[in-house]
Amino acid sequence: MNARHILIVGGCALAFGASFANTGIVLHTGTSVSHLTGDIAKLTINIAEWSPATLLEVYRVATAATLFFFGAATSGFLIHHPTLNLSRPYGYTITAIGVIFLLASLQMSEHPIMSIGLAAFGCGLQNALATHYRGIVLRTTHLTGMFTDFGTAFGMKVRGHDIPLWKIGVPFVLILSFFLGGLSAVATQSAGFDAITIAGFAYILSGSGWSIWKHGDFVSHQMEKSNKAVDSKANCVMPPAEQEPRHDQS
Protein backbone atom coordinates (compact mmCIF):
# COMPACT_ATOMS: atom_id res chain seq x y z
CA MET A 1 0.00 0.00 0.00
CA ASN A 2 1.49 3.31 -1.07
CA ALA A 3 1.40 6.60 0.83
CA ARG A 4 -1.61 7.90 -1.12
CA HIS A 5 -3.77 4.91 -0.20
CA ILE A 6 -2.58 5.06 3.41
CA LEU A 7 -3.55 8.72 3.56
CA ILE A 8 -7.08 8.21 2.22
CA VAL A 9 -7.85 5.05 4.22
CA GLY A 10 -6.39 6.57 7.39
CA GLY A 11 -8.35 9.79 6.86
CA CYS A 12 -11.61 7.86 6.48
CA ALA A 13 -10.87 5.81 9.60
CA LEU A 14 -10.09 8.92 11.65
CA ALA A 15 -13.21 10.72 10.38
CA PHE A 16 -15.31 7.69 11.35
CA GLY A 17 -13.66 7.51 14.77
CA ALA A 18 -13.99 11.21 15.55
CA SER A 19 -17.65 11.23 14.62
CA PHE A 20 -18.22 8.07 16.65
CA ALA A 21 -16.60 9.54 19.77
CA ASN A 22 -18.17 12.97 19.35
CA THR A 23 -21.64 11.51 18.96
CA GLY A 24 -21.11 9.53 22.14
CA ILE A 25 -20.20 12.74 24.02
CA VAL A 26 -23.19 14.59 22.54
CA LEU A 27 -25.55 11.79 23.60
CA HIS A 28 -24.22 12.04 27.17
CA THR A 29 -23.83 15.81 27.59
CA GLY A 30 -25.40 17.61 24.63
CA THR A 31 -22.05 19.32 23.93
CA SER A 32 -19.97 18.69 20.83
CA VAL A 33 -16.22 18.28 21.18
CA SER A 34 -15.06 17.69 17.61
CA HIS A 35 -16.35 20.98 16.19
CA LEU A 36 -17.39 24.11 18.05
CA THR A 37 -19.18 26.39 15.58
CA GLY A 38 -22.67 25.16 16.38
CA ASP A 39 -22.13 25.15 20.13
CA ILE A 40 -20.77 28.69 20.12
CA ALA A 41 -23.69 29.89 18.01
CA LYS A 42 -26.11 28.22 20.41
CA LEU A 43 -24.22 29.75 23.32
CA THR A 44 -24.72 33.29 22.00
CA ILE A 45 -28.47 32.64 21.89
CA ASN A 46 -28.43 31.34 25.46
CA ILE A 47 -26.46 34.37 26.65
CA ALA A 48 -29.01 36.68 25.02
CA GLU A 49 -31.78 34.77 26.81
CA TRP A 50 -29.89 34.47 30.09
CA SER A 51 -30.99 31.88 32.61
CA PRO A 52 -29.24 30.02 35.46
CA ALA A 53 -28.65 27.06 33.14
CA THR A 54 -26.69 29.29 30.76
CA LEU A 55 -23.71 29.44 33.11
CA LEU A 56 -23.27 25.67 32.92
CA GLU A 57 -23.50 25.82 29.13
CA VAL A 58 -20.87 28.56 29.04
CA TYR A 59 -18.61 26.44 31.22
CA ARG A 60 -19.02 23.39 28.97
CA VAL A 61 -18.40 25.20 25.70
CA ALA A 62 -15.47 27.17 27.12
CA THR A 63 -13.94 23.94 28.41
CA ALA A 64 -14.37 22.23 25.04
CA ALA A 65 -12.93 25.18 23.10
CA THR A 66 -9.96 25.65 25.40
CA LEU A 67 -8.98 21.99 25.55
CA PHE A 68 -9.51 21.58 21.79
CA PHE A 69 -7.00 24.40 21.30
CA PHE A 70 -4.45 22.81 23.63
CA GLY A 71 -4.93 19.45 21.93
CA ALA A 72 -4.18 21.04 18.56
CA ALA A 73 -1.17 22.84 20.03
CA THR A 74 0.16 19.56 21.44
CA SER A 75 -0.25 17.90 18.07
CA GLY A 76 1.57 20.78 16.40
CA PHE A 77 4.42 20.39 18.85
CA LEU A 78 4.70 16.60 18.41
CA ILE A 79 4.03 16.23 14.70
CA HIS A 80 5.29 19.69 13.74
CA HIS A 81 4.35 19.57 10.05
CA PRO A 82 1.04 19.23 8.17
CA THR A 83 2.32 17.06 5.33
CA LEU A 84 2.37 13.28 5.43
CA ASN A 85 5.60 11.70 6.60
CA LEU A 86 5.38 8.09 7.73
CA SER A 87 8.39 8.49 10.01
CA ARG A 88 6.42 10.79 12.34
CA PRO A 89 4.73 9.31 15.46
CA TYR A 90 1.19 9.03 14.10
CA GLY A 91 0.66 5.66 15.77
CA TYR A 92 1.68 6.89 19.21
CA THR A 93 -0.53 9.96 18.81
CA ILE A 94 -3.59 7.91 17.84
CA THR A 95 -2.94 5.53 20.73
CA ALA A 96 -2.75 8.53 23.08
CA ILE A 97 -6.09 9.78 21.75
CA GLY A 98 -7.59 6.39 22.57
CA VAL A 99 -6.29 6.58 26.15
CA ILE A 100 -7.75 10.09 26.47
CA PHE A 101 -11.15 8.87 25.24
CA LEU A 102 -11.07 6.05 27.79
CA LEU A 103 -10.31 8.53 30.57
CA ALA A 104 -13.19 10.69 29.32
CA SER A 105 -15.58 7.75 29.50
CA LEU A 106 -14.46 6.94 33.05
CA GLN A 107 -15.15 10.51 34.20
CA MET A 108 -18.52 10.88 32.46
CA SER A 109 -20.83 9.91 35.31
CA GLU A 110 -19.19 11.92 38.12
CA HIS A 111 -17.30 14.69 36.27
CA PRO A 112 -18.96 15.38 32.90
CA ILE A 113 -17.13 18.69 32.46
CA MET A 114 -13.80 16.90 32.80
CA SER A 115 -15.02 14.30 30.33
CA ILE A 116 -15.90 17.04 27.83
CA GLY A 117 -12.47 18.61 28.27
CA LEU A 118 -10.60 15.34 27.79
CA ALA A 119 -12.58 14.38 24.70
CA ALA A 120 -12.12 17.86 23.22
CA PHE A 121 -8.38 17.63 23.85
CA GLY A 122 -8.31 14.30 22.00
CA CYS A 123 -10.27 15.72 19.05
CA GLY A 124 -8.00 18.77 18.87
CA LEU A 125 -5.01 16.45 18.91
CA GLN A 126 -6.49 14.50 16.01
CA ASN A 127 -7.72 17.43 13.93
CA ALA A 128 -4.27 19.00 13.93
CA LEU A 129 -2.95 15.83 12.28
CA ALA A 130 -4.44 17.29 9.08
CA THR A 131 -2.42 16.55 6.00
CA HIS A 132 -2.45 17.91 2.45
CA TYR A 133 -3.57 15.67 -0.39
CA ARG A 134 -2.93 17.41 -3.73
CA GLY A 135 -4.06 20.76 -2.41
CA ILE A 136 -6.93 19.46 -0.26
CA VAL A 137 -6.54 19.84 3.51
CA LEU A 138 -7.81 16.63 5.10
CA ARG A 139 -9.29 17.49 8.47
CA THR A 140 -11.08 14.62 10.14
CA THR A 141 -13.11 15.94 13.09
CA HIS A 142 -15.47 18.29 11.26
CA LEU A 143 -16.89 18.58 7.77
CA THR A 144 -17.08 22.28 6.88
CA GLY A 145 -13.85 22.23 4.87
CA MET A 146 -14.69 18.88 3.26
CA PHE A 147 -18.12 20.11 2.14
CA THR A 148 -16.47 23.26 0.76
CA ASP A 149 -13.94 21.26 -1.29
CA PHE A 150 -16.61 18.77 -2.38
CA GLY A 151 -19.08 21.46 -3.44
CA THR A 152 -16.48 23.61 -5.19
CA ALA A 153 -15.05 20.70 -7.18
CA PHE A 154 -18.51 19.39 -8.06
CA GLY A 155 -19.72 22.81 -9.23
CA MET A 156 -16.63 23.34 -11.38
CA LYS A 157 -17.06 19.85 -12.87
CA VAL A 158 -20.68 20.60 -13.78
CA ARG A 159 -19.57 23.89 -15.31
CA GLY A 160 -17.29 21.95 -17.64
CA HIS A 161 -13.89 22.50 -16.05
CA ASP A 162 -11.38 19.68 -16.26
CA ILE A 163 -11.60 18.57 -12.63
CA PRO A 164 -10.16 15.13 -11.83
CA LEU A 165 -12.61 12.78 -10.15
CA TRP A 166 -10.43 12.34 -7.07
CA LYS A 167 -11.08 15.97 -6.12
CA ILE A 168 -14.74 15.02 -5.79
CA GLY A 169 -14.21 11.48 -4.51
CA VAL A 170 -11.80 12.17 -1.63
CA PRO A 171 -14.02 14.73 0.18
CA PHE A 172 -17.05 12.55 -0.48
CA VAL A 173 -15.63 9.42 1.14
CA LEU A 174 -14.48 11.44 4.18
CA ILE A 175 -17.97 12.95 4.56
CA LEU A 176 -19.52 9.50 4.20
CA SER A 177 -17.14 8.07 6.82
CA PHE A 178 -18.05 10.83 9.27
CA PHE A 179 -21.76 10.21 8.72
CA LEU A 180 -21.39 6.46 9.21
CA GLY A 181 -19.38 7.03 12.38
CA GLY A 182 -22.16 9.07 13.97
CA LEU A 183 -24.80 6.58 12.86
CA SER A 184 -22.80 3.69 14.30
CA ALA A 185 -22.36 5.51 17.62
CA VAL A 186 -26.13 6.00 17.95
CA ALA A 187 -26.72 2.33 17.18
CA THR A 188 -24.01 1.30 19.66
CA GLN A 189 -25.42 3.49 22.41
CA SER A 190 -28.95 2.23 21.73
CA ALA A 191 -27.71 -1.33 22.08
CA GLY A 192 -26.53 -0.56 25.62
CA PHE A 193 -22.82 -0.07 24.97
CA ASP A 194 -20.83 3.07 25.68
CA ALA A 195 -19.66 4.62 22.41
CA ILE A 196 -16.85 6.61 24.03
CA THR A 197 -15.33 3.52 25.64
CA ILE A 198 -15.49 1.58 22.39
CA ALA A 199 -13.93 4.51 20.54
CA GLY A 200 -11.10 4.59 23.08
CA PHE A 201 -10.26 0.91 22.65
CA ALA A 202 -10.55 1.17 18.86
CA TYR A 203 -8.10 4.08 18.76
CA ILE A 204 -5.62 2.26 21.01
CA LEU A 205 -5.75 -0.88 18.86
CA SER A 206 -5.49 1.12 15.63
CA GLY A 207 -2.59 3.25 16.83
CA SER A 208 -0.69 0.29 18.23
CA GLY A 209 -1.33 -1.74 15.09
CA TRP A 210 -0.08 1.08 12.89
CA SER A 211 3.09 1.50 14.95
CA ILE A 212 3.86 -2.23 14.78
CA TRP A 213 3.14 -2.43 11.06
CA LYS A 214 5.11 0.72 10.28
CA HIS A 215 8.10 -0.45 12.31
CA GLY A 216 8.18 -3.83 10.60
CA ASP A 217 7.64 -2.35 7.15
CA PHE A 218 10.21 0.39 7.77
CA VAL A 219 12.82 -2.05 9.06
CA SER A 220 12.33 -4.42 6.12
CA HIS A 221 12.47 -1.49 3.70
CA GLN A 222 15.73 -0.25 5.23
CA MET A 223 17.22 -3.77 5.09
CA GLU A 224 16.23 -4.03 1.45
CA LYS A 225 17.89 -0.69 0.68
CA SER A 226 20.99 -1.76 2.60
CA ASN A 227 21.22 -5.05 0.69
CA LYS A 228 20.84 -3.23 -2.61
CA ALA A 229 23.61 -0.85 -1.63
CA VAL A 230 25.91 -3.76 -0.75
CA ASP A 231 25.14 -5.53 -4.03
CA SER A 232 25.75 -2.32 -5.94
CA LYS A 233 29.15 -1.88 -4.31
CA ALA A 234 30.05 -5.50 -5.00
CA ASN A 235 29.23 -5.07 -8.69
CA CYS A 236 31.32 -1.92 -8.97
CA VAL A 237 34.66 -3.75 -9.23
CA MET A 238 37.47 -1.75 -10.71
CA PRO A 239 38.80 -3.25 -13.95
CA PRO A 240 42.24 -4.88 -13.57
CA ALA A 241 45.23 -2.80 -14.51
CA GLU A 242 46.50 -3.43 -17.97
CA GLN A 243 49.64 -5.50 -18.07
CA GLU A 244 52.51 -4.31 -20.15
CA PRO A 245 53.29 -6.57 -23.07
CA ARG A 246 56.14 -9.03 -22.56
CA HIS A 247 59.04 -8.89 -25.00
CA ASP A 248 60.97 -12.06 -25.72
CA GLN A 249 64.65 -11.57 -25.38
CA SER A 250 66.60 -12.84 -28.34
matplotlib code that plots the C-alpha trace (Angstrom):
import matplotlib.pyplot as plt

x = [0.0, 1.5, 1.4, -1.6, -3.8, -2.6, -3.6, -7.1, -7.8, -6.4, -8.3, -11.6, -10.9, -10.1, -13.2, -15.3, -13.7, -14.0, -17.7, -18.2, -16.6, -18.2, -21.6, -21.1, -20.2, -23.2, -25.6, -24.2, -23.8, -25.4, -22.1, -20.0, -16.2, -15.1, -16.4, -17.4, -19.2, -22.7, -22.1, -20.8, -23.7, -26.1, -24.2, -24.7, -28.5, -28.4, -26.5, -29.0, -31.8, -29.9, -31.0, -29.2, -28.7, -26.7, -23.7, -23.3, -23.5, -20.9, -18.6, -19.0, -18.4, -15.5, -13.9, -14.4, -12.9, -10.0, -9.0, -9.5, -7.0, -4.5, -4.9, -4.2, -1.2, 0.2, -0.2, 1.6, 4.4, 4.7, 4.0, 5.3, 4.3, 1.0, 2.3, 2.4, 5.6, 5.4, 8.4, 6.4, 4.7, 1.2, 0.7, 1.7, -0.5, -3.6, -2.9, -2.7, -6.1, -7.6, -6.3, -7.7, -11.1, -11.1, -10.3, -13.2, -15.6, -14.5, -15.2, -18.5, -20.8, -19.2, -17.3, -19.0, -17.1, -13.8, -15.0, -15.9, -12.5, -10.6, -12.6, -12.1, -8.4, -8.3, -10.3, -8.0, -5.0, -6.5, -7.7, -4.3, -3.0, -4.4, -2.4, -2.4, -3.6, -2.9, -4.1, -6.9, -6.5, -7.8, -9.3, -11.1, -13.1, -15.5, -16.9, -17.1, -13.9, -14.7, -18.1, -16.5, -13.9, -16.6, -19.1, -16.5, -15.1, -18.5, -19.7, -16.6, -17.1, -20.7, -19.6, -17.3, -13.9, -11.4, -11.6, -10.2, -12.6, -10.4, -11.1, -14.7, -14.2, -11.8, -14.0, -17.1, -15.6, -14.5, -18.0, -19.5, -17.1, -18.0, -21.8, -21.4, -19.4, -22.2, -24.8, -22.8, -22.4, -26.1, -26.7, -24.0, -25.4, -29.0, -27.7, -26.5, -22.8, -20.8, -19.7, -16.9, -15.3, -15.5, -13.9, -11.1, -10.3, -10.6, -8.1, -5.6, -5.7, -5.5, -2.6, -0.7, -1.3, -0.1, 3.1, 3.9, 3.1, 5.1, 8.1, 8.2, 7.6, 10.2, 12.8, 12.3, 12.5, 15.7, 17.2, 16.2, 17.9, 21.0, 21.2, 20.8, 23.6, 25.9, 25.1, 25.7, 29.2, 30.0, 29.2, 31.3, 34.7, 37.5, 38.8, 42.2, 45.2, 46.5, 49.6, 52.5, 53.3, 56.1, 59.0, 61.0, 64.7, 66.6]
y = [0.0, 3.3, 6.6, 7.9, 4.9, 5.1, 8.7, 8.2, 5.1, 6.6, 9.8, 7.9, 5.8, 8.9, 10.7, 7.7, 7.5, 11.2, 11.2, 8.1, 9.5, 13.0, 11.5, 9.5, 12.7, 14.6, 11.8, 12.0, 15.8, 17.6, 19.3, 18.7, 18.3, 17.7, 21.0, 24.1, 26.4, 25.2, 25.2, 28.7, 29.9, 28.2, 29.8, 33.3, 32.6, 31.3, 34.4, 36.7, 34.8, 34.5, 31.9, 30.0, 27.1, 29.3, 29.4, 25.7, 25.8, 28.6, 26.4, 23.4, 25.2, 27.2, 23.9, 22.2, 25.2, 25.7, 22.0, 21.6, 24.4, 22.8, 19.4, 21.0, 22.8, 19.6, 17.9, 20.8, 20.4, 16.6, 16.2, 19.7, 19.6, 19.2, 17.1, 13.3, 11.7, 8.1, 8.5, 10.8, 9.3, 9.0, 5.7, 6.9, 10.0, 7.9, 5.5, 8.5, 9.8, 6.4, 6.6, 10.1, 8.9, 6.0, 8.5, 10.7, 7.7, 6.9, 10.5, 10.9, 9.9, 11.9, 14.7, 15.4, 18.7, 16.9, 14.3, 17.0, 18.6, 15.3, 14.4, 17.9, 17.6, 14.3, 15.7, 18.8, 16.4, 14.5, 17.4, 19.0, 15.8, 17.3, 16.5, 17.9, 15.7, 17.4, 20.8, 19.5, 19.8, 16.6, 17.5, 14.6, 15.9, 18.3, 18.6, 22.3, 22.2, 18.9, 20.1, 23.3, 21.3, 18.8, 21.5, 23.6, 20.7, 19.4, 22.8, 23.3, 19.9, 20.6, 23.9, 22.0, 22.5, 19.7, 18.6, 15.1, 12.8, 12.3, 16.0, 15.0, 11.5, 12.2, 14.7, 12.5, 9.4, 11.4, 12.9, 9.5, 8.1, 10.8, 10.2, 6.5, 7.0, 9.1, 6.6, 3.7, 5.5, 6.0, 2.3, 1.3, 3.5, 2.2, -1.3, -0.6, -0.1, 3.1, 4.6, 6.6, 3.5, 1.6, 4.5, 4.6, 0.9, 1.2, 4.1, 2.3, -0.9, 1.1, 3.3, 0.3, -1.7, 1.1, 1.5, -2.2, -2.4, 0.7, -0.5, -3.8, -2.3, 0.4, -2.1, -4.4, -1.5, -0.3, -3.8, -4.0, -0.7, -1.8, -5.0, -3.2, -0.9, -3.8, -5.5, -2.3, -1.9, -5.5, -5.1, -1.9, -3.7, -1.7, -3.3, -4.9, -2.8, -3.4, -5.5, -4.3, -6.6, -9.0, -8.9, -12.1, -11.6, -12.8]
z = [0.0, -1.1, 0.8, -1.1, -0.2, 3.4, 3.6, 2.2, 4.2, 7.4, 6.9, 6.5, 9.6, 11.6, 10.4, 11.4, 14.8, 15.6, 14.6, 16.6, 19.8, 19.4, 19.0, 22.1, 24.0, 22.5, 23.6, 27.2, 27.6, 24.6, 23.9, 20.8, 21.2, 17.6, 16.2, 18.1, 15.6, 16.4, 20.1, 20.1, 18.0, 20.4, 23.3, 22.0, 21.9, 25.5, 26.7, 25.0, 26.8, 30.1, 32.6, 35.5, 33.1, 30.8, 33.1, 32.9, 29.1, 29.0, 31.2, 29.0, 25.7, 27.1, 28.4, 25.0, 23.1, 25.4, 25.5, 21.8, 21.3, 23.6, 21.9, 18.6, 20.0, 21.4, 18.1, 16.4, 18.9, 18.4, 14.7, 13.7, 10.0, 8.2, 5.3, 5.4, 6.6, 7.7, 10.0, 12.3, 15.5, 14.1, 15.8, 19.2, 18.8, 17.8, 20.7, 23.1, 21.7, 22.6, 26.1, 26.5, 25.2, 27.8, 30.6, 29.3, 29.5, 33.1, 34.2, 32.5, 35.3, 38.1, 36.3, 32.9, 32.5, 32.8, 30.3, 27.8, 28.3, 27.8, 24.7, 23.2, 23.9, 22.0, 19.1, 18.9, 18.9, 16.0, 13.9, 13.9, 12.3, 9.1, 6.0, 2.5, -0.4, -3.7, -2.4, -0.3, 3.5, 5.1, 8.5, 10.1, 13.1, 11.3, 7.8, 6.9, 4.9, 3.3, 2.1, 0.8, -1.3, -2.4, -3.4, -5.2, -7.2, -8.1, -9.2, -11.4, -12.9, -13.8, -15.3, -17.6, -16.1, -16.3, -12.6, -11.8, -10.2, -7.1, -6.1, -5.8, -4.5, -1.6, 0.2, -0.5, 1.1, 4.2, 4.6, 4.2, 6.8, 9.3, 8.7, 9.2, 12.4, 14.0, 12.9, 14.3, 17.6, 18.0, 17.2, 19.7, 22.4, 21.7, 22.1, 25.6, 25.0, 25.7, 22.4, 24.0, 25.6, 22.4, 20.5, 23.1, 22.7, 18.9, 18.8, 21.0, 18.9, 15.6, 16.8, 18.2, 15.1, 12.9, 14.9, 14.8, 11.1, 10.3, 12.3, 10.6, 7.1, 7.8, 9.1, 6.1, 3.7, 5.2, 5.1, 1.4, 0.7, 2.6, 0.7, -2.6, -1.6, -0.7, -4.0, -5.9, -4.3, -5.0, -8.7, -9.0, -9.2, -10.7, -13.9, -13.6, -14.5, -18.0, -18.1, -20.1, -23.1, -22.6, -25.0, -25.7, -25.4, -28.3]

ax = plt.figure().add_subplot(projection="3d")
ax.plot(x, y, z, "-o")
ax.set_aspect("equal")
plt.show()
